[in-house]
């Protein structure tokens, strides 16, 4: 009997010791001091914790849900893996070559790695709930790891070396996709991204815009500095509110005629002579047509909601159509053939702190010494010399 009691007592002691050991180990883990090989990362963490000198513990890091390490010169992320509750991470504009620590940070839903040297995105494959990812300017060539990223809604890949966008065809929840300045020549994968609302494809070598016609939810489209042979596919994107077609070699604006929801339209640096197709775009508020070959702006008289018009470096002689656009706040007519600006003075909407630029025009004396001073008297900022 005594032997049995001794055995039971010994077992109890061992069990109690094990439980106590577990408790101590857990406490030690939370209180364990974290060492950062990269002093720049440590400085960024101390800034986030508002802790300039005390040792940083695992417990301190586990409580962080948002971390902004933008522009600290960080090269090594060792230690960041203890931020086990992190949801938002901004490490843009650093000197990172790799991010293996992110593979274990599965609570993340937002990651910004813009302007680093992170070419390998494989650590992100384990972050199943990732919704917002920005990796612009990293020299990335392969985005296969993003295939099947079912929760991604926002993706920025601008300024990389991606030539094959097909892995994105399975990212069906994407609402925003930025792919500008990549060697993408085939955009057929876009037809599967029916929820896209914003798309950026500027400075890419593709020529066939047909896949964009399937994106009926599209509201913003950036195509600057592309060589599009046929613009007609965008005529079906009826919900577009913002369209950038700057520097696309355009001469014909007829496909834009049906886009009556447009509010912001960028058409600078083309070879446009006729702007009549814009006549019925009555929702336009911002219009940029610099560096074209436009002489007649009669149709602009219909666009009464325009608050910004830029028509510099064209062949315009008459500003009479602008007389009734009372919403105007900023008007650039520099480098045209304008002599008489009386109609601008008669635009009662131009008032205090509004801007009118008339540089490099053959202005008459009456314009310079009468009509322009009248505008200036009511607070309009007119620059012309």
C-alpha positions in Angstrom: 0.0 0.0 0.0 2.8 2.4 1.0 4.6 1.7 -2.4 1.4 2.4 -4.3 1.0 5.8 -2.5 4.6 6.7 -3.2 4.1 5.9 -6.9 1.0 8.0 -7.0 2.7 10.9 -5.2 5.7 10.8 -7.6 3.4 10.8 -10.6 1.5 13.8 -9.2 4.8 15.7 -8.7 5.9 14.9 -12.2 2.5 16.0 -13.7 2.5 19.2 -11.6 6.1 19.9 -12.7 5.2 19.4 -16.4 2.2 21.8 -16.1 4.3 24.3 -14.3 7.0 24.0 -17.0 4.5 24.6 -19.7 3.3 27.7 -18.0 6.8 29.1 -17.6 7.6 28.3 -21.2 4.6 30.1 -22.4 5.4 33.2 -20.3 8.9 33.1 -21.5 7.8 33.0 -25.1 5.7 36.1 -24.7 8.4 37.9 -22.7 11.2 36.7 -24.9 13.3 39.5 -26.3 13.4 39.7 -30.1 16.7 40.5 -31.8 16.6 42.3 -35.2 19.7 41.8 -37.3 18.6 44.8 -39.4 18.8 47.9 -37.3 16.6 49.8 -39.8 13.8 47.3 -39.2 14.3 47.6 -35.4 14.1 51.4 -35.7 10.9 51.1 -37.6 9.4 48.7 -35.1 10.4 51.0 -32.2 8.7 53.9 -33.9 5.5 51.9 -34.3 5.6 50.8 -30.7 6.7 54.2 -29.5 9.4 52.4 -27.5 12.8 54.1 -28.1 15.0 52.0 -25.8 13.3 49.2 -23.9 13.8 45.6 -25.1 11.2 44.5 -27.7 9.5 41.3 -26.8 7.5 38.7 -28.7 4.4 39.9 -26.8 5.0 43.4 -28.0 5.1 42.2 -31.6 2.1 39.9 -31.3 -0.1 42.9 -30.5 0.7 44.8 -33.7 -2.1 44.7 -36.3 -0.8 47.4 -38.6 2.9 48.1 -39.5 4.2 50.9 -41.7 7.8 50.3 -42.5 7.8 52.6 -45.6 11.2 54.1 -46.6 13.3 52.9 -43.7 16.1 51.3 -45.7 15.1 47.8 -44.5 17.1 44.9 -46.0 16.2 42.0 -43.7 12.8 41.1 -42.2 14.1 38.7 -39.6 12.0 39.2 -36.5 8.9 40.5 -38.2 7.5 37.0 -38.2 6.5 37.5 -34.6 3.8 40.0 -35.6 1.3 37.1 -35.6 -1.8 39.3 -35.6 -0.6 41.6 -38.4 -3.2 42.5 -41.0 -1.7 45.5 -42.7 1.9 45.7 -43.8 3.6 48.5 -45.8 7.3 47.9 -46.6 7.4 50.0 -49.8 10.5 51.8 -50.9 13.1 49.7 -49.0 16.0 47.5 -50.1 14.4 44.1 -49.7 15.6 41.2 -51.9 13.4 38.5 -50.4 10.5 38.2 -47.9 10.5 34.5 -46.7 9.2 35.6 -43.2 5.8 36.5 -44.7 5.0 32.9 -45.4 4.0 32.3 -41.8 2.1 35.6 -41.4 -1.2 34.2 -42.5 -3.4 36.9 -40.9 -2.3 39.5 -43.5 -4.9 40.9 -45.8 -2.9 43.9 -47.1 0.7 43.9 -48.3 2.6 46.7 -49.9 6.1 45.9 -51.2 6.4 48.6 -53.9 9.8 49.6 -55.0 12.0 46.9 -53.6 13.9 44.1 -55.4 11.5 41.3 -54.4 11.3 39.2 -57.6 10.1 36.0 -55.8 6.5 36.2 -54.6 6.3 32.5 -53.5 6.1 33.3 -49.7 2.8 35.0 -50.4 1.2 31.7 -51.5 0.5 30.8 -47.9 -1.5 33.9 -47.2 -4.9 32.7 -48.2 -6.9 35.8 -47.1 -4.7 38.3 -48.9 -7.0 41.0 -50.5 -4.7 43.9 -51.3 -1.3 43.4 -52.8 1.0 46.1 -54.3 4.4 45.0 -55.7 5.1 47.8 -58.2 8.7 48.3 -59.4 10.3 45.0 -58.2 11.6 43.4 -61.4 9.0 40.6 -61.1 8.8 38.3 -64.1 6.7 35.3 -62.9 3.3 35.8 -61.2 2.3 32.1 -61.3 2.1 32.1 -57.5 -0.9 34.4 -57.7 -2.9 31.9 -59.7 -6.0 31.0 -57.7 -5.7 33.9 -55.3 -9.5 33.8 -54.7 -9.6 36.7 -52.2 -7.5 39.2 -54.1 -9.5 42.3 -54.9 -6.7 44.9 -55.5 -3.4 44.2 -57.3 -0.7 46.5 -58.4 2.0 45.1 -60.7 3.0 48.3 -62.4 6.6 48.7 -63.5 7.7 45.0 -63.5 8.8 42.6 -66.2 5.7 40.5 -66.4 5.0 39.2 -69.9 2.4 36.6 -69.1 -0.7 37.7 -67.3 -2.6 34.5 -67.7 -2.2 33.3 -64.0 -4.5 36.2 -63.1 -7.4 34.7 -65.1 -8.3 32.7 -62.0 -8.4 35.8 -59.7 -12.1 36.3 -60.2 -12.6 38.6 -57.3 -10.3 41.3 -58.7 -11.8 44.8 -58.8 -8.6 46.8 -59.4 -5.7 45.7 -61.6 -2.7 47.8 -62.4 -0.3 46.3 -65.0 1.2 49.4 -66.6 4.8 49.3 -67.9 5.1 45.6 -68.3 5.9 43.7 -71.5 2.4 42.2 -71.7 1.4 41.7 -75.3 -1.7 39.5 -74.8 -4.5 40.6 -72.6 -7.0 37.9 -73.4 -6.9 36.7 -69.7 -8.9 39.8 -68.8 -12.1 38.3 -70.2 -12.4 36.2 -67.0 -12.1 39.2 -64.7 -15.7 40.3 -65.0 -15.7 42.2 -61.7 -12.9 44.7 -62.7 -13.8 48.3 -62.0 -10.4 49.8 -62.5 -7.8 48.7 -65.0 -4.4 50.2 -65.8 -2.5 49.0 -68.9 -0.5 52.0 -69.9 2.9 51.6 -71.6 2.3 48.0 -72.5 2.9 46.5 -76.0 -0.5 44.9 -76.6 -2.4 46.1 -79.7 -5.7 44.3 -79.4 -8.2 45.9 -77.0 -11.0 43.4 -77.7 -10.9 41.6 -74.3 -11.7 44.9 -72.5 -15.1 44.9 -74.1 -16.1 42.0 -71.8 -15.5 44.2 -68.7 -18.9 45.7 -68.3 -18.3 46.9 -64.8 -15.3 48.9 -65.7 -15.3 52.5 -64.4 -11.6 53.6 -64.8 -9.4 52.6 -67.7 -5.8 53.8 -68.1 -4.2 53.1 -71.6 -1.7 56.0 -71.9 1.3 55.4 -74.2 -0.1 52.3 -76.0 -0.4 51.5 -79.7 -4.0 50.5 -80.0 -4.9 49.8 -83.6 -8.7 49.8 -83.0 -10.3 51.7 -80.2 -13.9 50.5 -80.9 -14.0 47.8 -78.2 -14.3 50.4 -75.4 -17.5 51.7 -76.9 -19.3 49.0 -74.8 -17.8 50.1 -71.5 -20.8 52.3 -70.8 -20.0 52.8 -67.1 -16.5 54.3 -67.6 -16.1 57.5 -65.6 -12.4 57.9 -66.1 -10.5 57.3 -69.4 -6.8 58.0 -70.1 -5.8 57.7 -73.8 -2.9 60.1 -73.7 -0.1 59.5 -76.2 -1.8 56.7 -78.1 -1.5 58.1 -81.6 -5.2 58.7 -81.9 -6.9 60.6 -84.7 -10.5 59.3 -84.4 -12.6 59.8 -81.3 -15.8 58.2 -82.6 -15.6 55.1 -80.3 -15.7 57.5 -77.3 -19.0 59.0 -78.4 -21.1 56.4 -76.5 -19.3 56.8 -73.2 -21.8 59.2 -71.7 -20.8 58.5 -68.1 -17.3 59.9 -68.6 -16.3 62.6 -66.1 -12.5 62.6 -66.5 -11.0 62.3 -70.0 -7.3 62.5 -70.9 -6.5 62.8 -74.6 -3.2 64.7 -74.6 -0.3 64.1 -77.0 -2.3 62.6 -79.9 -3.0 63.7 -83.4 -6.7 64.7 -82.9 -8.2 67.3 -85.1 -11.9 66.7 -84.6 -13.5 66.8 -81.1 -17.1 66.7 -82.3 -17.5 63.1 -80.9 -17.3 64.6 -77.4 -20.4 66.7 -78.0 -22.8 64.6 -75.9 -20.5 63.7 -73.0 -22.4 66.0 -70.8 -21.1 64.6 -67.6 -17.5 65.6 -68.3 -15.9 67.6 -65.6 -12.2 67.3 -66.5 -10.9 67.4 -70.1 -7.2 67.3 -71.2 -6.5 67.7 -74.9 -3.0 69.2 -74.9 -0.6 68.7 -77.8 -3.0 67.9 -80.6 -4.1 69.6 -83.8 -7.4 71.1 -82.8 -8.6 74.4 -84.2 -12.4 74.2 -83.6 -13.7 73.8 -80.1 -17.3 74.8 -80.9 -18.7 71.6 -79.4 -17.3 72.4 -76.0 -20.1 74.8 -75.5 -22.4 71.8 -74.7 -20.2 70.6 -71.8 -21.4 72.9 -69.1 -20.1 70.9 -66.1 -16.4 71.2 -67.1 -14.3 72.7 -64.3 -10.9 71.9 -65.8 -10.0 72.3 -69.5 -6.5 72.0 -70.8 -6.0 72.7 -74.6 -2.4 73.9 -74.7 -0.4 73.5 -77.9 -3.2 73.3 -80.4 -4.3 75.7 -83.2 -7.3 77.4 -81.5 -8.2 80.9 -82.5 -11.6 81.5 -80.9 -12.5 81.1 -77.2 -16.2 82.1 -77.8 -17.5 78.5 -77.1 -16.1 78.8 -73.5 -18.2 81.8 -72.6 -21.0 79.7 -71.2 -19.1 77.1 -69.3 -19.7 78.6 -65.9 -18.2 75.7 -63.9 -14.7 76.5 -65.1 -12.0 76.8 -62.4 -8.9 76.1 -64.4 -8.3 76.8 -68.1 -5.1 76.3 -70.0 -5.0 77.7 -73.6 -1.2 78.3 -73.8 0.5 77.9 -77.2 -2.4 78.5 -79.5 -3.4 81.3 -81.9 -5.7 83.3 -79.7 -5.9 87.0 -80.2 -9.2 88.1 -78.5 -10.1 86.9 -75.0 -13.2 89.0 -74.5 -15.4 85.8 -74.2 -13.4 84.7 -71.2 -14.1 87.9 -69.4 -17.8 87.4 -70.2 -17.7 84.0 -68.5 -19.2 85.0 -65.2 -18.1 81.7 -63.7 -14.5 82.5 -63.7 -13.9 84.2 -60.4 -11.7 84.5 -57.3 -8.6 82.1 -57.4 -9.6 80.5 -60.7 -6.7 80.0 -63.2 -6.4 81.0 -66.8 -3.1 80.3 -68.7 -2.6 82.1 -72.0 1.2 81.9 -72.5 2.5 82.0 -76.1 -0.6 83.4 -77.8 -0.6 86.5 -80.1 -2.9 88.4 -77.8 -4.2 91.8 -78.9 -3.6 94.9 -76.9 -7.2 95.1 -75.9 -6.9 91.6 -74.5 -3.7 92.4 -72.6 -4.7 95.8 -71.3 -8.5 95.6 -71.0 -10.1 92.1 -70.9 -7.4 90.4 -68.9 -7.2 93.2 -66.3 -10.9 93.0 -65.9 -10.7 89.3 -65.1 -7.8 90.0 -62.7 -9.9 92.6 -60.9 -12.4 90.0 -59.9 -9.7 87.7 -58.6 -9.1 85.4 -61.6 -5.4 84.5 -61.8 -4.4 85.1 -65.5 -0.9 84.2 -66.7 0.1 85.1 -70.2 3.6 86.7 -70.4 
